[in-house]
Amino acid sequence: MEPISRLLVGLAVVITAFLTGCSGNDDQQDSELPTSTSVTLQPVTTNLTFPVFMTAAPNDNVRLFIVEKGGLIRIFNRNSSSLNTFLDLRDRISTIGERGLLGLAFDPGYITNGQFYVFYTNQNGDLVIARYIRATSDVANPATEVILPPTIQRNPNLSNHNGGMLAFGPDGCLYAGVGDGGGSGDPTDNGQTVSSRLGKLLRINPATGGPCANNIPNPFGQSEVWSLGLRNPWRFSFDRTTDDLYIGDVGQGAREEINVSPGPFAGRAVNYGWRLMEGFLCFNPSSNCNPGNLTLPVLDYPHDDGACAVTGGYVYRGSAMPALQGTYFYGDFCAGFVRSFRYQNGQPTEQTEWPLLSPPGGALTSFGEDAAGELYLMTQGGGLFKFVSN
């Protein structure tokens, strides 16, 4: 695996890599941020194996559904503190490098139709989005699998930059974040090639796997492509209140970035810049990289103090900590920090670092959001933690 590949490499491996706008960015994120100790972490469970995502089914305030890279979806029952297996896909996935079971999204009609979607890498290393149906409230049937066409083929010799996030948008379409296909510097320029589904945010009809046309069609004709110019979007989310789209996109060797696109139809036809740009810096070419049609990040940050790979999070919309309403949280896998900002008038304001949210052992793999809008984070070592008032 190439040295800039940074996330999801293996349980026993210390990961230092995951995965020039035309000038550097000298905003506050390059300097020391103000800190807050008003929120801390409450352990939920430490008995997971390489968790990479957590979510909840619609209106389900009891169970948390946790995706493990190795191929299991687990249910943590908050009433009983039990941990059980909801779905086992270990027989059909590859877990080499950054491959594995990477994403989960429940259909908005899950309560009645029992349908949900997962994102995984198959045994050939190709990217699969598949639909399943629950058998009971606590068990899903792997035999109900329907693979949404077409499977995204990629170089079998490269295991990094798969993306893997799935989420339903406010328009009822299924969105998928897909990495650029791996290698150093996007050697085949997938991020800027509209005909490739690599390096993109896809907007999918969940019934067919084709382009979604709810309210407004996809911008590139009969294509699932919604946004382009992404390197490895390791977690994106929609703000429950504003419909704004936040994307954490892992950088190459210099900058990590957060992109924000305002709703409605957030991200439509947006070019986020990779591989022309890495954050606010030119990448390829090394100067004069912005032809004027790129959407720059809201913020980026350098690889200082061990930082190496951004982990995108969520805008807080829970009720337990009302002072945090509208605050977006994100982190870094290697440095283990958690930071936040508020998106106001197109700018990141109130940027803050939260030292008590830095997880024990670091290796922050993902954030999670429960049915009530409360936030969580996960670590490679097997921990799931909830944000609570200190």
VENGISUL-V617005 format. One record per pair of residues at least 24 apart in sequence whose C-alpha atoms are under 10 Angstrom apart, sorted by the first residue. I is the first residue (numbers start at 1). J is the second residue. Records with the same first field share a line. If there is no record, write none. Layout:
I=J + J
This chain:
1=96 + 97 + 98 + 157 + 158 + 159 + 160 + 182 + 183 + 184
2=158 + 159 + 160 + 182 + 183 + 184
3=183 + 184 + 252 + 253
4=160 + 182 + 183 + 184 + 185 + 251 + 252 + 253 + 308 + 309
5=97 + 98 + 159 + 160 + 161 + 182 + 183 + 184 + 232 + 250 + 251 + 252 + 253 + 308 + 309
6=97 + 98 + 160 + 161 + 250 + 251 + 252 + 308 + 309 + 310 + 333 + 334
7=97 + 98 + 99 + 160 + 161 + 234 + 250 + 308 + 309 + 310 + 311 + 333 + 334 + 363 + 364 + 365 + 380
8=50 + 51 + 52 + 69 + 95 + 96 + 97 + 98 + 99 + 100 + 102 + 160 + 161 + 333 + 363 + 365 + 380
9=95 + 96 + 97 + 98 + 99 + 159 + 160
10=50 + 69 + 70 + 95 + 96 + 97 + 98 + 99 + 380
11=49 + 50 + 69 + 380 + 381 + 382
12=380 + 381
14=334 + 363
15=308 + 309 + 333 + 334 + 363
16=306 + 307 + 308 + 309 + 333 + 334 + 335
17=251 + 252 + 253 + 307 + 308 + 309 + 333 + 334
18=98 + 160 + 161 + 182 + 232 + 250 + 251 + 252 + 253 + 308 + 309 + 310 + 333 + 334
19=97 + 98 + 159 + 160 + 161 + 162 + 163 + 179 + 182 + 183 + 184 + 231 + 232 + 234 + 250 + 251 + 252 + 253 + 308 + 309 + 310
20=254 + 255 + 275 + 276 + 277 + 278 + 279 + 280 + 281 + 282 + 283 + 284 + 285 + 286 + 287 + 288 + 289 + 290
21=273 + 276 + 277 + 278 + 279 + 280 + 281 + 282 + 283 + 287 + 288 + 289 + 290 + 291 + 292 + 294 + 295 + 296 + 297
22=276 + 277 + 278 + 279 + 280 + 281 + 282 + 283 + 285 + 286 + 287 + 288 + 289 + 290
23=279 + 280 + 281 + 282 + 287 + 288 + 289
24=255 + 279 + 280 + 281 + 282 + 300
25=279 + 280 + 281 + 299 + 300 + 301 + 302
26=280 + 300 + 301
27=299 + 300 + 301 + 348
28=299 + 300 + 301 + 348 + 349 + 351 + 352
29=299 + 300 + 301 + 302 + 339 + 348 + 351 + 352 + 353
30=299 + 300 + 301 + 302 + 303 + 304
31=301 + 302
32=352 + 353
33=339 + 340 + 350 + 351 + 352 + 353 + 354
34=339 + 350 + 351 + 352 + 353 + 354
35=339 + 340 + 351 + 352 + 353 + 354 + 355 + 356
36=339 + 352 + 353 + 354 + 355 + 356 + 357
37=353 + 354 + 355 + 356 + 357 + 389 + 390
38=321 + 354 + 355 + 356 + 357 + 388 + 389 + 390
39=321 + 324 + 354 + 355 + 356 + 357 + 386 + 387 + 388 + 389 + 390
40=354 + 355 + 356 + 357 + 358 + 359 + 385 + 386 + 387 + 388 + 389 + 390
41=356 + 357 + 358 + 359 + 360 + 376 + 377 + 384 + 385 + 386 + 387 + 388 + 389 + 390
42=357 + 376 + 384 + 385 + 386 + 387 + 388 + 389 + 390
43=359 + 376 + 377 + 383 + 384 + 385 + 386 + 387
44=76 + 78 + 81 + 376 + 378 + 383 + 384 + 385 + 386
45=76 + 81 + 82 + 83 + 378 + 382 + 383 + 384 + 385 + 386
46=378 + 379 + 381 + 382 + 383 + 384 + 385
47=83 + 381 + 382 + 383 + 384
48=74 + 76 + 83 + 378 + 379 + 380 + 381 + 382 + 383 + 384
49=74 + 379 + 380 + 381 + 382 + 383
50=365 + 378 + 379 + 380 + 381 + 382 + 383
51=101 + 102 + 364 + 365 + 366 + 377 + 378 + 379 + 380 + 381 + 382 + 383 + 384
52=100 + 101 + 102 + 103 + 164 + 165 + 235 + 364 + 365 + 366 + 367 + 368 + 377 + 378 + 379 + 380 + 382 + 384
53=101 + 102 + 103 + 104 + 164 + 165 + 235 + 365 + 366 + 367 + 368 + 369 + 376 + 377 + 378 + 379 + 384
54=103 + 104 + 105 + 366 + 367 + 368 + 369 + 370 + 375 + 376 + 377 + 378 + 384
55=103 + 104 + 105 + 106 + 367 + 368 + 369 + 370 + 371 + 375 + 376
56=104 + 105 + 106 + 368 + 369 + 370 + 371 + 372 + 373
57=105 + 106 + 107 + 108 + 109 + 110 + 111 + 114 + 116 + 370 + 371
58=106 + 107 + 108 + 109 + 110 + 111 + 370 + 371 + 372
59=110 + 111 + 370 + 371 + 372
60=111 + 370 + 371 + 372
61=370 + 371 + 372
62=370 + 371
63=138 + 370 + 371
64=368 + 369 + 370 + 371
65=104 + 105 + 368 + 370
66=103 + 104 + 368 + 378 + 384
67=100 + 101 + 102 + 103 + 104 + 118
68=100 + 101 + 102 + 103 + 380 + 382
69=93 + 94 + 95 + 98 + 99 + 100 + 101 + 102 + 103 + 120 + 380
70=94 + 95 + 96 + 99 + 100 + 101 + 102
71=95 + 100 + 101 + 102 + 120 + 121
72=100 + 101
73=101 + 103 + 104 + 118 + 139 + 140
74=138 + 139
75=138 + 139
76=384
77=138
84=138 + 139
85=138 + 139 + 140
86=134 + 135 + 136 + 137 + 138 + 139 + 140 + 141 + 142
87=132 + 134 + 138 + 139 + 140 + 141 + 142
88=139 + 140 + 141 + 142
89=120 + 122 + 142
90=122
91=122 + 123
92=120 + 121 + 122 + 123 + 124
93=120 + 121 + 122 + 123 + 124 + 125 + 126 + 127 + 128
94=120 + 121 + 122 + 123 + 124 + 125 + 126 + 159
95=120 + 121 + 122 + 123 + 125 + 159
96=121 + 123 + 125 + 158 + 159 + 160
97=158 + 159 + 160 + 161
98=158 + 159 + 160 + 161 + 162 + 163 + 182
99=123 + 125 + 126 + 127 + 158 + 159 + 160 + 161 + 162 + 163 + 164
100=125 + 127 + 159 + 162 + 164
101=128 + 164
102=162 + 163 + 164 + 165 + 166 + 234
103=129 + 163 + 164 + 165 + 166 + 167 + 176 + 177 + 235
104=129 + 130 + 131 + 164 + 165 + 166 + 167
105=131 + 165 + 166 + 167 + 168 + 174 + 175 + 176
106=131 + 132 + 166 + 167 + 168 + 174
107=131 + 167 + 168 + 172 + 173 + 174 + 206
108=168 + 169 + 170 + 172 + 173
109=172
110=134
111=137
114=140
115=140 + 144
116=140 + 206
117=145 + 146 + 147 + 148 + 166 + 167 + 168 + 174 + 206
118=145 + 147 + 164 + 165 + 166 + 167 + 176
119=147 + 162 + 163 + 164 + 165 + 166 + 176 + 177 + 178
120=162 + 163 + 164 + 165
121=151 + 152 + 153 + 159 + 162 + 164
122=151
123=156
124=153 + 154 + 155 + 156 + 157
125=152 + 153 + 154 + 155 + 156 + 157 + 158 + 159 + 160 + 162
126=151 + 152 + 153 + 154 + 155 + 156 + 159 + 162 + 181
127=151 + 152 + 153 + 154 + 162 + 163 + 164 + 178 + 181 + 198
128=152 + 153 + 164
129=164 + 166 + 176 + 206 + 209
130=206 + 209
131=206 + 207 + 209
146=207 + 208
147=208 + 209
148=204 + 205 + 206 + 207 + 208 + 209 + 210
149=208 + 209 + 210
150=208 + 209 + 210
151=209
152=178 + 181 + 196 + 197 + 198
153=181 + 196 + 197 + 198
154=180 + 181 + 182 + 197 + 198
155=181 + 182 + 183
156=181
157=182 + 183
158=182 + 183
159=183
160=184 + 232
161=186 + 198 + 199 + 231 + 232 + 233 + 234 + 250
162=198 + 199 + 231 + 232 + 233 + 234
163=198 + 199 + 200 + 201 + 230 + 231 + 232 + 233 + 234 + 235 + 236 + 249 + 250
164=232 + 233 + 234 + 235 + 236
165=201 + 233 + 234 + 235 + 236 + 237
166=201 + 202 + 235 + 236 + 237
167=203 + 235 + 236 + 237 + 238
168=203 + 204 + 206 + 237 + 238
169=203 + 237 + 238 + 239 + 240 + 243 + 244 + 245 + 265 + 266
170=238 + 239 + 240 + 241 + 242 + 243 + 244 + 263 + 264 + 265 + 266
171=212 + 213 + 214 + 215 + 216 + 243 + 264 + 265
172=203 + 204 + 205 + 206 + 212 + 213 + 214 + 215
173=202 + 203 + 204 + 205 + 206 + 207 + 211 + 212 + 213 + 214 + 215
174=202 + 203 + 204 + 205 + 206 + 207 + 209 + 211 + 212
175=201 + 202 + 203 + 204 + 205 + 206 + 212 + 224 + 225 + 226 + 236 + 237
176=200 + 201 + 202 + 203 + 204 + 224 + 225 + 226 + 233 + 235 + 236
177=201 + 202 + 203 + 227 + 230 + 231 + 232 + 233 + 234 + 235 + 236 + 247 + 249
178=202 + 228 + 230 + 231 + 232 + 233 + 234
179=229 + 230 + 231 + 232 + 233 + 234 + 249 + 250
180=228 + 229 + 230 + 231 + 232 + 233 + 274 + 275
181=231 + 232
182=231 + 232
184=252 + 253
185=231 + 251 + 252 + 253 + 274 + 275 + 276 + 278 + 283 + 284
186=231 + 252 + 274 + 275 + 284
187=275
188=275
189=229 + 274 + 275 + 276 + 284
190=228 + 229 + 230 + 231 + 274 + 275
191=227 + 228 + 229 + 230 + 231 + 232 + 271 + 272 + 273 + 274 + 275 + 276
192=228 + 229 + 230 + 271 + 272 + 273 + 274 + 275 + 276
193=228 + 229
194=220 + 223 + 225 + 226 + 227 + 228 + 229
195=220 + 223 + 224 + 225
196=223 + 224 + 225 + 228
197=223 + 224 + 225 + 226 + 227 + 228
198=225 + 228 + 229 + 230 + 231 + 232
199=225 + 227 + 228 + 229 + 230 + 231 + 232 + 233 + 272 + 274 + 275
200=224 + 225 + 226 + 227 + 228 + 229 + 230 + 231 + 232 + 233 + 271 + 272
201=225 + 226 + 227 + 228 + 229 + 230 + 233 + 236 + 247 + 267 + 268 + 269 + 270
202=226 + 227 + 228
203=227 + 268
215=265
216=265 + 268
217=268
218=265 + 268 + 269
219=268 + 269 + 270
220=268 + 269
225=268 + 269
226=265 + 266 + 267 + 268 + 269 + 270 + 271
227=266 + 267 + 268 + 269 + 270 + 271 + 272
228=267 + 268 + 269 + 270 + 271 + 272 + 273 + 274 + 294
229=270 + 271 + 272 + 273 + 274 + 275 + 276 + 277 + 294 + 295
230=271 + 272 + 273 + 274 + 275 + 277 + 278
231=272 + 273 + 274 + 275 + 278
232=274 + 309 + 310
233=257 + 258 + 259 + 310 + 311 + 312
234=309 + 310 + 311 + 312 + 313 + 365 + 366
235=310 + 311 + 312 + 313 + 314 + 330 + 365 + 366 + 367 + 368
236=260 + 311 + 312 + 313 + 314
237=312 + 313 + 314 + 315 + 369
238=262 + 263 + 266 + 313 + 314 + 315
239=263 + 314 + 315 + 316 + 317 + 326 + 327 + 328
240=314 + 315 + 316 + 317 + 326 + 373
241=315 + 316 + 317 + 326
242=315 + 326
244=315 + 343
245=314 + 315
246=298 + 312 + 313 + 314 + 315 + 328 + 330 + 343
247=272 + 297 + 310 + 311 + 312 + 313 + 314 + 330
248=297 + 300 + 309 + 310 + 311 + 312 + 313 + 330 + 331 + 332
249=274 + 278 + 279 + 297 + 300 + 309 + 310 + 311 + 312
250=278 + 279 + 308 + 309 + 310 + 311 + 312 + 332
251=275 + 277 + 278 + 279 + 300 + 301 + 302 + 303 + 308 + 309 + 310
252=278 + 279 + 283 + 303 + 308 + 309
253=278 + 302 + 303 + 308 + 309
254=278 + 279 + 281 + 283 + 300 + 301 + 302 + 303 + 304 + 307 + 308
255=279 + 280 + 281 + 299 + 300 + 301 + 302 + 303 + 304 + 307 + 308 + 309 + 310
256=280 + 297 + 299 + 300 + 301 + 302 + 303 + 307 + 308 + 309 + 310 + 311 + 332
257=296 + 297 + 298 + 299 + 300 + 301 + 302 + 309 + 310 + 311 + 312
258=296 + 297 + 298 + 299 + 300 + 301 + 310 + 311 + 312 + 313 + 330 + 348
259=295 + 296 + 297 + 298 + 299 + 300 + 312
260=295 + 296 + 297 + 298 + 299 + 343 + 346 + 347 + 348
261=295 + 297 + 298 + 346
262=343 + 346
267=295
270=294 + 295 + 296
271=295 + 296
272=296 + 297
273=297
297=347
298=343 + 346 + 347 + 348
299=341 + 347 + 348
303=332 + 334 + 335
304=335
305=334 + 335
306=332 + 333 + 334 + 335 + 336 + 337
307=331 + 332 + 333 + 334 + 335 + 336 + 337
308=332 + 333 + 334 + 335 + 336
309=333 + 334 + 335 + 336 + 363 + 364 + 365
310=334 + 335 + 336 + 337 + 338 + 364 + 365 + 366
311=336 + 337 + 338 + 364 + 365 + 366 + 367
312=365 + 366 + 367
313=338 + 339 + 340 + 366 + 367 + 368 + 369 + 375 + 376 + 377
314=340 + 367 + 368 + 369 + 373 + 374 + 375 + 376
315=340 + 341 + 342 + 343 + 369 + 373 + 374 + 375
316=369 + 373 + 374 + 375
317=369 + 372 + 373 + 374 + 375
318=369 + 370 + 371 + 372 + 373 + 374 + 375
319=372 + 373 + 374
320=372 + 373 + 374 + 387 + 388 + 389
321=374 + 387 + 388 + 389
327=351 + 352
329=353 + 354 + 367 + 375
330=364 + 366 + 367 + 377
331=357 + 358 + 363 + 364 + 365 + 366 + 367 + 377
332=358 + 362 + 363 + 364 + 365 + 366
333=362 + 363 + 364 + 365 + 366 + 379 + 380
334=361 + 362 + 363 + 364 + 365
335=362 + 363 + 364
336=360 + 361 + 362 + 363 + 364 + 365 + 379
337=362 + 363 + 364
338=364 + 377
356=387 + 390
357=385 + 386 + 387 + 388
359=383 + 384 + 385
360=385
